[in-house]
Amino acid sequence: MTDADGVPLAINKWGRLGKTLEAGNTGVQGRILDRTTEVIAHLEGLGLRPFVVGGTLLGGIRDGALLPHDDDADVAYLSTHTNPVDVAAEGFALGHKLEALGYELVRHSATHMQLYFRGEHGQLDYYVDVFTAFFTDDGHMNQPFHVRGEMREEQMLPFGTVQIQGRSFPAPADPEAWLVINYDENWRTPIPGYRLETPLPTVRRFRNWFGSFHHSRDFWNDRYRVEGADSDRQWQSGADWILSQESDFTGGWLVDLGAGAGALGAQLRDRGPHRQVIAADYSPYALELAAAHGPERFSTIHTNLYRSLALALPQDAEIRGPFDLVANHLIQHLGPHAIPNALRLIRMAVRSGGTAAATLYGEIESADPHENPTDWAIPPEVLQDRAADFGLHAEISEIAASPEEQHRRPYGVRFSENRNSGKENQ
């Protein structure tokens, strides 16, 4: 199996199809190692202590080469901080510095960034992960998102080196100890089909400390990359219900939050000659599709609701007055760290003098919906309780469902402000 460029694909450690380094992409291993050397030099120039980790370290120690089935390089830097707050602040500051150096950066958390490197036609060629590693006072080494285990400082410093395809890279003083806590005691033996599984307590710890800004983004990227403009047809009944509310959207601006391919936003633009539509999403593939509906009174903006920076959307979009907001089957697809920011943006719209409307499913699709966000749901009474936490009243309406979705109990909701409720109003 190959991608559109003829590069062979294989199941990677996440259980997803990814590019392989061993064939079909001429010179990619050399390019990865060149960039890894460059990134390490920049980190050292910024006064940090970088070293290789993950599959890059494993391949170097085990085979003296990059792993043939891997599709990236892994670099970390050893922070001098031990408090997660300081570690997070350092990680954000580093991201800004790397962007200032010209790197295309995708942030997964406060302590995990990916640097994208593209081919001559703009396609993603490979990437380099940059992680933060740090000791905590309990004697544990931490390298979010996965690594946490007991380790002594002398097992880390002074750094040694590892040879990767004839090149020398900094590595932990005791790389075998690192590989045990990164993988397990069997790290020396290649395991076909290996999947990296992070213990749930570690997942919860790191997400609460540093966030998880990439939640389900691979799923949505794949959906919009493969299905294109057809990706949103599943939620047509929700779009129809929102369009039925169009006469109440009187603001000069309308935010289509979770716009997907942008068809709903374009229809709302066409029905209101007074209206400037801002299509907001966090999938670059969705935003590329949505941008085709512009530029006449239609613009796109990248918005990641897993980050508090999302709350700057009205300012970033240069909204200067009352604005409306719609969210067609967005809220049910969000993780628990993103729903509050969606409701805060809804509250902003209502307080600005605009109207806010959303659609959701009230019933999950299957007994085990966790792998597929389109299977998720939020019962109406649960949404009303969540909205009340943010000083919002949620008025529920039934939606005329298609036969295929009747069992999902689709519903619409209009939001209004309720200053007598809300934890954030107290």
C-alpha positions in Angstrom: 0.0 0.0 0.0 1.3 3.4 -0.9 0.3 7.1 -0.5 -0.5 9.5 -3.3 3.3 10.0 -3.8 4.0 6.3 -4.1 5.6 6.1 -0.7 5.0 2.7 1.0 2.7 2.8 4.1 2.8 0.6 7.2 0.9 0.4 10.4 2.8 2.5 12.9 3.0 2.4 16.7 -0.3 4.3 16.9 -2.1 1.6 14.9 -2.4 4.1 12.0 -1.1 4.0 8.4 2.1 6.0 8.2 5.0 6.5 5.8 7.8 4.1 6.1 11.4 5.2 5.9 12.8 2.1 4.4 11.6 2.5 0.8 9.9 4.7 -1.7 10.9 8.1 -0.4 14.4 8.6 -1.7 16.8 10.3 0.7 14.3 10.8 3.5 16.4 9.2 6.2 19.3 11.6 5.4 16.9 14.6 5.4 15.5 13.5 8.8 19.0 13.2 10.3 20.1 16.5 8.8 17.1 18.3 10.3 17.5 16.5 13.6 21.1 17.7 13.8 19.9 21.2 13.0 17.1 21.2 15.6 19.5 19.9 18.3 22.0 22.7 17.4 19.2 25.3 17.7 18.1 23.9 21.1 21.7 24.0 22.3 22.0 27.5 21.1 19.0 28.4 23.2 20.7 27.1 26.3 18.9 23.8 26.5 20.1 20.3 26.9 18.7 18.2 23.9 19.1 14.5 23.4 17.4 11.8 21.2 14.6 9.7 22.7 11.8 7.3 21.6 12.2 5.4 18.4 15.2 7.4 17.4 17.1 6.4 20.5 15.8 2.8 20.2 16.9 2.4 16.6 20.3 3.9 17.4 21.0 1.7 20.4 19.6 -1.5 18.8 20.6 -1.2 15.2 22.7 2.0 14.8 20.0 3.3 12.4 16.6 4.8 12.2 13.8 2.3 12.7 12.7 1.3 9.2 9.0 1.5 10.1 9.2 4.8 11.8 8.2 8.1 10.2 9.8 10.8 12.3 12.7 11.6 14.6 12.3 12.2 18.4 14.2 14.8 20.3 13.8 16.0 23.9 15.5 18.5 26.0 16.2 18.0 29.8 14.7 20.9 31.6 16.2 22.3 34.8 12.7 22.8 36.2 10.8 20.3 38.4 7.5 22.1 38.8 5.0 21.4 36.0 3.9 25.1 35.8 7.5 26.2 35.1 8.0 23.3 32.7 4.8 24.3 30.8 5.9 28.0 30.6 9.3 27.0 29.3 7.7 24.8 26.7 5.4 27.5 25.4 8.3 30.0 25.2 10.4 27.5 23.3 7.6 27.0 20.7 7.6 30.8 20.0 11.3 30.8 19.6 11.2 27.8 17.2 8.5 29.5 15.1 10.6 32.7 15.0 13.4 30.5 13.5 11.0 29.7 10.7 9.8 26.2 11.7 6.2 25.1 10.9 5.1 24.0 14.4 2.1 21.9 15.4 1.6 21.9 19.2 0.2 18.8 20.9 0.6 20.0 24.5 2.7 22.5 26.5 5.6 20.0 26.3 5.2 18.3 22.9 5.7 20.0 19.6 6.0 18.6 16.1 8.1 20.4 13.5 6.8 19.8 10.0 9.0 19.5 6.9 7.4 19.5 3.5 8.4 18.4 0.0 8.6 20.6 -3.1 4.9 20.4 -3.8 3.9 21.2 -0.2 3.2 17.7 0.9 4.3 16.6 4.4 7.6 14.8 3.9 8.5 14.0 7.6 8.5 15.7 11.0 10.6 16.0 14.1 9.0 15.7 17.5 10.4 18.0 20.3 9.5 17.0 23.8 10.3 18.3 27.3 11.9 15.9 29.8 12.2 16.8 33.5 12.7 15.3 36.9 10.0 15.7 39.6 10.7 15.7 43.3 9.4 12.1 43.7 12.5 10.8 41.8 10.6 10.2 38.5 11.8 11.1 35.1 8.9 12.6 33.0 8.8 13.0 29.2 5.2 13.7 28.2 3.2 12.3 26.7 4.3 8.8 27.5 7.4 8.4 29.6 7.3 8.4 33.4 9.4 6.2 35.6 12.0 6.1 38.4 15.4 7.3 37.2 18.5 8.8 38.8 20.2 12.0 37.7 23.4 10.1 37.0 21.5 7.9 34.6 20.8 11.0 32.6 23.9 13.2 33.0 26.4 13.7 31.7 25.0 12.9 28.3 26.6 10.1 26.3 26.3 9.6 22.5 24.6 7.2 20.2 25.6 6.5 16.6 22.8 6.7 14.0 23.9 5.8 10.5 27.4 7.0 11.2 26.3 10.3 12.9 26.7 11.1 16.6 23.8 12.3 18.7 23.4 13.1 22.4 21.8 10.4 24.5 21.1 9.7 28.2 24.1 8.5 30.1 22.3 5.2 30.6 20.2 4.8 27.5 19.1 1.3 28.4 17.5 2.6 31.6 15.7 5.2 29.6 14.5 2.6 27.0 13.1 0.4 29.8 10.8 3.2 31.1 10.0 4.3 27.5 9.1 0.8 26.4 9.7 -2.2 28.7 12.4 -4.7 29.5 11.9 -6.4 26.1 13.0 -3.3 24.1 15.9 -5.2 22.6 13.5 -7.5 20.7 11.6 -6.1 17.7 7.9 -6.8 18.0 5.9 -6.8 14.7 2.7 -4.7 15.1 3.9 -3.1 18.3 1.6 -0.4 19.6 2.7 2.2 22.2 0.2 2.0 25.2 0.5 4.7 27.8 -0.7 3.8 31.3 -4.0 5.6 32.1 -2.6 7.3 35.3 0.3 8.7 33.2 -2.2 9.9 30.6 -4.3 11.7 33.2 -1.3 13.2 34.9 0.2 14.7 31.8 -3.0 15.9 30.3 -3.9 17.7 33.5 -0.5 19.2 33.8 0.1 20.1 30.2 -3.1 19.7 28.2 -3.8 17.7 25.1 -4.2 20.0 22.2 -4.3 17.3 19.5 -7.3 15.4 20.8 -8.9 13.4 17.9 -7.3 15.7 15.3 -5.8 12.8 13.4 -9.3 11.4 13.0 -10.7 14.6 11.7 -7.7 15.2 9.4 -8.2 11.8 7.9 -11.9 12.3 7.5 -11.7 15.6 5.6 -8.6 14.5 3.6 -10.3 11.3 2.4 -14.0 12.3 2.2 -13.6 15.9 1.2 -16.7 18.0 0.9 -18.9 14.9 1.6 -17.5 14.7 5.2 -20.4 16.8 6.7 -23.4 15.2 5.0 -23.9 13.0 8.0 -25.1 16.1 9.9 -27.4 17.6 7.2 -30.5 17.5 9.4 -28.6 19.7 11.9 -27.6 22.1 9.2 -31.2 22.3 8.0 -32.4 23.1 11.5 -29.7 25.9 11.9 -30.7 27.3 8.5 -34.3 27.4 9.8 -33.1 29.8 12.5 -31.3 32.1 10.0 -33.7 35.0 10.3 -32.6 35.4 14.0 -29.0 35.8 13.1 -28.8 39.6 12.8 -25.2 40.3 13.7 -22.8 41.6 11.2 -20.5 38.6 11.8 -21.3 34.9 12.2 -18.9 32.3 13.6 -19.4 28.8 12.3 -17.6 27.0 15.1 -16.4 23.6 13.9 -17.2 24.6 10.3 -15.8 21.4 8.7 -15.9 21.8 4.9 -17.7 25.1 5.2 -21.0 24.4 3.3 -23.2 25.5 6.2 -21.3 28.7 6.7 -21.4 29.5 2.9 -25.2 29.0 2.9 -25.6 31.3 5.9 -23.4 33.9 4.1 -25.5 33.6 0.9 -28.8 34.1 2.9 -27.6 37.2 4.7 -26.1 40.0 2.5 -25.2 41.9 5.7 -23.3 39.0 7.1 -19.5 38.2 7.2 -19.0 34.5 8.0 -15.9 33.2 9.9 -15.4 29.5 9.5 -13.5 28.1 12.5 -12.0 24.7 12.7 -8.8 23.0 13.9 -8.3 20.6 11.1 -6.1 22.1 8.3 -7.8 19.8 5.8 -11.3 21.0 6.8 -10.1 24.6 6.6 -8.6 24.1 3.1 -12.0 22.8 2.0 -13.9 25.7 3.7 -11.6 28.3 2.1 -12.9 27.3 -1.3 -16.2 29.1 -0.4 -14.4 32.4 0.0 -13.3 35.1 -0.1 -16.5 37.1 -0.6 -17.7 37.7 3.0 -16.3 34.4 4.0 -13.0 33.7 5.8 -11.4 30.8 7.7 -9.6 30.8 11.0 -7.7 28.0 12.8 -9.2 27.5 16.3 -8.2 24.9 18.7 -10.8 24.6 21.5 -8.3 22.6 23.6 -6.3 25.8 24.2 -7.4 28.9 26.0 -6.1 30.8 23.0 -9.3 29.9 21.3 -11.1 32.5 23.4 -9.2 35.2 21.4 -11.2 34.1 18.2 -13.4 37.2 18.1 -10.4 39.5 18.4 -8.3 37.4 16.0 -11.2 37.5 13.4 -11.5 41.3 13.9 -15.1 41.1 15.0 -16.1 44.6 16.1 -19.7 44.3 17.1 -22.5 41.8 17.9 -21.9 38.4 16.4 -23.8 35.2 16.0 -22.5 31.7 16.5 -23.5 28.3 15.2 -22.1 24.9 15.9 -23.5 22.0 13.9 -22.7 18.7 15.7 -19.5 20.1 17.2 -20.0 20.1 21.0 -20.7 16.3 21.2 -17.4 15.7 19.4 -15.3 17.6 21.9 -13.3 16.2 24.8 -13.9 17.4 28.4 -11.1 20.0 28.1 -12.6 21.7 25.0 -16.3 21.8 25.8 -15.8 24.7 28.4 -14.1 26.8 25.8 -16.9 26.2 23.3 -19.5 27.3 25.9 -17.4 30.4 26.7 -17.4 31.4 23.0 -21.1 30.8 22.9 -21.5 33.1 26.0 -19.4 35.8 24.3 -21.7 35.7 21.2 -24.8 36.0 23.4 -23.4 38.8 25.5 -22.3 40.7 22.4 -26.0 40.8 21.4 -25.9 37.9 19.0 -27.7 34.6 18.7 -26.1 31.2 19.4 -27.5 27.9 18.1 -26.1 24.4 18.1 -27.1 20.8 17.2 -26.1 17.6 18.9 -27.0 13.9 19.2 -28.5 12.7 22.4 -27.7 9.0 22.1 -24.4 7.3 21.3 -24.1 5.2 18.2 -22.6 2.0 19.8 -21.8 0.5 23.2 -18.1 1.3 22.8 -17.9 4.7 20.9 -14.5 5.8 22.1 -12.6 5.1 18.9 -14.9 7.1 16.7 -15.9 10.6 17.8 -18.8 10.6 15.4 -20.4 8.0 17.7 -20.3 10.4 20.7 -23.4 12.1 22.2 -24.5 14.5 24.9 -28.0 14.0 26.3 -30.0 17.3 26.3 -30.3 17.4 30.1 -26.5 17.0 30.4 -25.9 19.8 28.0 -28.3 22.0 29.9 -26.4 21.4 33.1 -23.1 22.1 31.5 -24.4 25.3 29.9 -25.8 26.4 33.3 -22.3 26.2 34.7 -21.4 29.0 32.3 -24.4 31.2 32.9 -26.3 30.0 29.9 -29.8 28.7 29.4 -30.2 26.0 26.8 -33.6 25.8 25.1 -33.9 22.4 23.5 -35.8 21.7 20.2 -36.5 18.5 18.4 -35.0 18.0 15.0 -36.6 16.3 12.1 -34.3 13.3 11.9 -33.5 11.2 8.9 -34.4 7.5 9.2 -30.7 6.7 9.6 -30.2 8.9 12.7 -33.5 8.7 14.5 -32.0 6.4 17.1 -29.4 9.1 17.9 -32.1 11.6 19.1 -30.7 14.7 17.3 -31.7 18.0 18.8 -31.2 21.7 18.4 -30.4 24.2 21.1 -30.7 28.0 21.4 -28.6 29.6 24.0 -29.5 32.7 26.1 -27.8 34.3 29.1 -28.9 33.4 32.7 -27.0 35.6 35.0 -28.5 33.9 38.1 -26.6 30.6 37.3 -23.1 29.7 36.4 -20.1 28.8 38.4 -18.1 31.4 36.5 -20.6 34.1 37.5 -20.2 33.5 41.2 
